[in-house]
Amino acid sequence: MVTEETFDVVVVGGGVIGLSIALALSRHSACSLRIALIDAGRLESPAVSEGYHPRVLALTEQTIDWLSSIGAYQSINKDRVCSYSSMHVWDGEGTASIEFSAAQRHLEQLGVIVENDEILRALLSQLENSGVTQLANQSVENISVAEQTMIKLSSGKQISTELLVAADGAQSTCRQLLGITVQEHNYHQRAIVATLSSERAHERCARQVFLKTGPVALLPLEGQEQNRLSLVWSADEDVASDLESLGDAEFAKALTKATEHVLGNLSLETKRYAFPLIRRHANQYVGKGWALVGDAAHTIHPLAGQGANLGFSDAEVLVEEIIRQSQRGVRLFNPLSRYERRRRIDNELTGLSMTGFKWLFGHSHPAAVVGRNFGLSLVNRTKWLKDWLLKQSQGR
Ligand SMILES: Cc1cc2nc3c(=O)[nH]c(=O)nc-3n(C[C@H](O)[C@H](O)[C@H](O)COP(=O)(O)OP(=O)(O)OC[C@H]3O[C@@H](n4cnc5c(N)ncnc54)[C@H](O)[C@@H]3O)c2cc1C
């Protein structure tokens, strides 16, 4: 097979992480890298819809800064960005709760909630005229690494590159083709997501109740009446199956009860979607001619809404290391080991702490209930601990 094109960097995966990397690299004109972006899908802006899409992301301040620095955040439609100014987390089995407020910490906001599609749209619009070669509707079928990395696409086309950046999501074909193993922990839970409307205004507060069977998050969405919410209900598999089998009205009733009527009656605005929850962590992020990033490198429990934020941190650090290596005249084919060193611990610790939270709140033994209620009350009363937790949640 004859190589048809050669690039310095080929990004596989046009999700939010892959797109942000391609865009950031294209902005570094000093390096003038030849960049290609490949996706199995269309690489077109998602259609604009009046209703909210149930796939949303809670972005930290650090992610907002990164997306702003590459010119993408500015082009997200602000009518769809909900700035939230408080968080309320409580134990559905006990009495303790914890509250964070932006005002108390002299911040403007704690973060924003925005649909995944809105971020995709902003990134894709910025990629127009960026010089990045876009290869849509093509999936990676084979990878071989010798003097360069050779990629065979489903169209039969073969391209070569100094560096393949695998941003092709949790089931990463690239990771599998490269033979990279992962540590896996199945939570035996599924997350049910949907858009909701509520009887009472959310007042820009992100709420989460921890039930024995998993956490239920009600994330505020933008809108004058403040009555649109995004639901992430993580539940043990048997409970999730029961919930999925309910009709819309019964489901909404169960949800209203589970969230203790905190926002009055809740109703469904969209279909429900369910995702299996599995923590994965690749045993290697880099090798000769390749690097893994975002969900291709790690997935975590969504209970703190940190998955994509970790991916954006990977993206930021990977771009820095690519630029550094390229400005030093070192081949990008050489493993970007500093990227792995700078990101692995953060990703590992965040993943483990989500597992710890899930474990702690998954027990109804009286000692566990007393322990976590004492812990939550203590955190709520201890300023430095609360400040520290808040900083972690903001990615700083
Ligand atoms: C229920 C739930 C709620 C969440 N909530 C939050 C939150 O509030 N905040 C947060 O930070 N994170 C959250 N996350 C995590 C977040 O959704 C992911 O971390 C993030 O979307 C991953 O982005 P990505 O670009 O790495 O992968 P993806 O978005 O999966 O993109 C992968 C891309 O690769 C393409 N692709 C796949 N295979 C191939 C192939 N063989 N060849 C070519 N292209 C290919 C796909 O078409 C796709 O475009 C949540 C996750 C879940 C499950």
PDBQT file of the ligand as one rigid body, heavy atoms in Angstrom, charges set to zero:
ROOT
HETATM    1  C1  LIG A 401     -23.403  10.451  31.973  1.00  0.00    +0.000 C 
HETATM    2  C2  LIG A 401     -22.137  11.227  31.837  1.00  0.00    +0.000 A 
HETATM    3  C3  LIG A 401     -22.073  12.556  32.272  1.00  0.00    +0.000 A 
HETATM    4  C4  LIG A 401     -20.890  13.299  32.155  1.00  0.00    +0.000 A 
HETATM    5  N1  LIG A 401     -20.837  14.568  32.633  1.00  0.00    +0.000 NA
HETATM    6  C5  LIG A 401     -19.666  15.272  32.567  1.00  0.00    +0.000 A 
HETATM    7  C6  LIG A 401     -19.533  16.613  33.082  1.00  0.00    +0.000 A 
HETATM    8  O1  LIG A 401     -20.489  17.203  33.610  1.00  0.00    +0.000 OA
HETATM    9  N2  LIG A 401     -18.329  17.237  33.009  1.00  0.00    +0.000 N 
HETATM   10  C7  LIG A 401     -17.244  16.613  32.459  1.00  0.00    +0.000 A 
HETATM   11  O2  LIG A 401     -16.149  17.204  32.458  1.00  0.00    +0.000 OA
HETATM   12  N3  LIG A 401     -17.340  15.362  31.937  1.00  0.00    +0.000 NA
HETATM   13  C8  LIG A 401     -18.504  14.681  31.977  1.00  0.00    +0.000 A 
HETATM   14  N4  LIG A 401     -18.587  13.422  31.448  1.00  0.00    +0.000 N 
HETATM   15  C9  LIG A 401     -17.435  12.859  30.723  1.00  0.00    +0.000 C 
HETATM   16  C10 LIG A 401     -17.355  13.426  29.295  1.00  0.00    +0.000 C 
HETATM   17  O3  LIG A 401     -18.588  13.234  28.630  1.00  0.00    +0.000 OA
HETATM   18  C11 LIG A 401     -16.218  12.765  28.517  1.00  0.00    +0.000 C 
HETATM   19  O4  LIG A 401     -15.069  12.734  29.316  1.00  0.00    +0.000 OA
HETATM   20  C12 LIG A 401     -15.882  13.556  27.239  1.00  0.00    +0.000 C 
HETATM   21  O5  LIG A 401     -17.039  13.805  26.476  1.00  0.00    +0.000 OA
HETATM   22  C13 LIG A 401     -14.874  12.785  26.399  1.00  0.00    +0.000 C 
HETATM   23  O6  LIG A 401     -14.565  13.488  25.224  1.00  0.00    +0.000 OA
HETATM   24  P1  LIG A 401     -13.581  12.847  24.126  1.00  0.00    +0.000 P 
HETATM   25  O7  LIG A 401     -13.428  13.903  23.073  1.00  0.00    +0.000 OA
HETATM   26  O8  LIG A 401     -12.369  12.276  24.784  1.00  0.00    +0.000 OA
HETATM   27  O9  LIG A 401     -14.370  11.583  23.544  1.00  0.00    +0.000 OA
HETATM   28  P2  LIG A 401     -15.720  11.502  22.674  1.00  0.00    +0.000 P 
HETATM   29  O10 LIG A 401     -16.616  12.643  22.942  1.00  0.00    +0.000 OA
HETATM   30  O11 LIG A 401     -16.250  10.123  22.900  1.00  0.00    +0.000 OA
HETATM   31  O12 LIG A 401     -15.235  11.647  21.156  1.00  0.00    +0.000 OA
HETATM   32  C14 LIG A 401     -14.579  10.590  20.463  1.00  0.00    +0.000 C 
HETATM   33  C15 LIG A 401     -14.635  10.880  18.960  1.00  0.00    +0.000 C 
HETATM   34  O13 LIG A 401     -13.854   9.861  18.290  1.00  0.00    +0.000 OA
HETATM   35  C16 LIG A 401     -14.552   9.417  17.121  1.00  0.00    +0.000 C 
HETATM   36  N5  LIG A 401     -14.099   8.019  16.857  1.00  0.00    +0.000 N 
HETATM   37  C17 LIG A 401     -14.321   6.926  17.613  1.00  0.00    +0.000 A 
HETATM   38  N6  LIG A 401     -13.722   5.855  17.075  1.00  0.00    +0.000 NA
HETATM   39  C18 LIG A 401     -13.107   6.275  15.942  1.00  0.00    +0.000 A 
HETATM   40  C19 LIG A 401     -12.293   5.632  14.943  1.00  0.00    +0.000 A 
HETATM   41  N7  LIG A 401     -12.008   4.318  14.993  1.00  0.00    +0.000 N 
HETATM   42  N8  LIG A 401     -11.818   6.367  13.908  1.00  0.00    +0.000 NA
HETATM   43  C20 LIG A 401     -12.092   7.690  13.833  1.00  0.00    +0.000 A 
HETATM   44  N9  LIG A 401     -12.834   8.351  14.766  1.00  0.00    +0.000 NA
HETATM   45  C21 LIG A 401     -13.328   7.659  15.795  1.00  0.00    +0.000 A 
HETATM   46  C22 LIG A 401     -16.029   9.526  17.492  1.00  0.00    +0.000 C 
HETATM   47  O14 LIG A 401     -16.827   9.658  16.328  1.00  0.00    +0.000 OA
HETATM   48  C23 LIG A 401     -16.041  10.808  18.360  1.00  0.00    +0.000 C 
HETATM   49  O15 LIG A 401     -16.271  11.969  17.578  1.00  0.00    +0.000 OA
HETATM   50  C24 LIG A 401     -19.745  12.680  31.569  1.00  0.00    +0.000 A 
HETATM   51  C25 LIG A 401     -19.813  11.347  31.118  1.00  0.00    +0.000 A 
HETATM   52  C26 LIG A 401     -20.991  10.616  31.271  1.00  0.00    +0.000 A 
HETATM   53  C27 LIG A 401     -21.041   9.169  30.817  1.00  0.00    +0.000 C 
ENDROOT
TORSDOF 0
